[in-house]
Amino acid sequence: MGFLQGKRALITGIASERSIASGIAEAMHREGAELAFTYQNEKLKSRVESAASEYGSDIVIPLDVSDDAQIAAASSSSASAGPTASTSSCTPSPSPRAKPSPVSSSTA
């Protein structure tokens, strides 16, 4: 019995077999976790579907963090699947909502 047997995990950020998220998915699958996957756009969808099938999953959810509706839908989809063991995000991207911190300048 693996360390994560009976746990579920949402894996985000798989862009290729060499991505950190792929390594995390492999380790979690090896330890018995049930996995669900997200993809950012249609270009990555087939890659993520292939990865999901390698790990015995058919749960592939669209998730572009710049789209509030997709965030809500992904949250709802993953919540309905039950509690997760971990969430892995391995391809950080700047939030379009992030505002730069004010820079104070002093004049002498």
N, C-alpha and C positions, 0 to 999 in steps of 0.2 A: 504494500500500500504506500503510495507516494505522499509526500508532505502536504500536497494541495488537493488530495483526493476529496471529492465532494464540493470543492470550491469552484467558483466561476470568476473569470477575469475578462475584462474588456481591454483589448489590445488596440492601441492607436499608433499611427505613424509608420506602418510597414510600407516602405517604398521599393524595397528590393530584398533579395535573400541576404544581403550583406548589412542590412540596417540593424541597429541595436534592438529595435522592436521585434525583429525576426528571432534574434537570439533569446530575448525574453519569452517570446511565444514558445520557442522550442523547449526552454527550461521548464516553463510552467506546464506545458503539455506532458513532458517527461515525468513531472511530479504529480500528474493526475488531474490537473485543473481542466474544466470545460471552458473553452475559449469562444469569445465573440470578437469580431473585428470591425474596424471602421476604415473608411477610405475618404480622402479629401475631395476628389473629383472623378469624373467619368474616365479620365485617362488612367487613373490608378485602380479603378474598380476591378478589372480583370486580373491584375496582379494580386490584389488582396483576396479575391475569390479563390485563386489558385493556392495561395498560402493557407487560407482557411481550410480548404479541402485537405491539404497536407496534414493538418492538425485535427482532422475529423470534425470540422465545424461547417455548418451551412448558414451561420449567422454573420451577415455582412451588412453593415449599416452605413449610410452616407453621413459624413460629419465634416462640414467645412465650418470652422469656428468663427468665420466672419459672417455666418448666416444664423441669426438667432432662432429661426424656425427649425433649422437642422439640429441645433444644440438641444432644443426642447424635445424634438422627435427622438434623437439618439438617447437622451436621458430617459425618456418614457420607455423606449424599446429595451434599454438595458435594465431598467428598474423592473419591468414586467418579467424579465428572465430570472429574477431573483437576486440575492445579494452577491456582490463580487468580492473576490479575494484581493484584487489589486487593479489599479488602472495604470497603464503604461503609456506615456506620451513621449515619443522619442524624436519627433521632428518639430521642434519649437518654431513657431512663426510669430512675428509681432502682431499684436492685436490691432485691428484698424481703429478700435475705440480708445486705445491708449493715447494719452496726451503727454507730450513732453513736459518734464518738470520745468517750472520757471527758473530761468537763470538770472541771478541778480548780478548786476554789474555796478561796480562802485567807481565813482569818478573822484579824482583827487584834486 
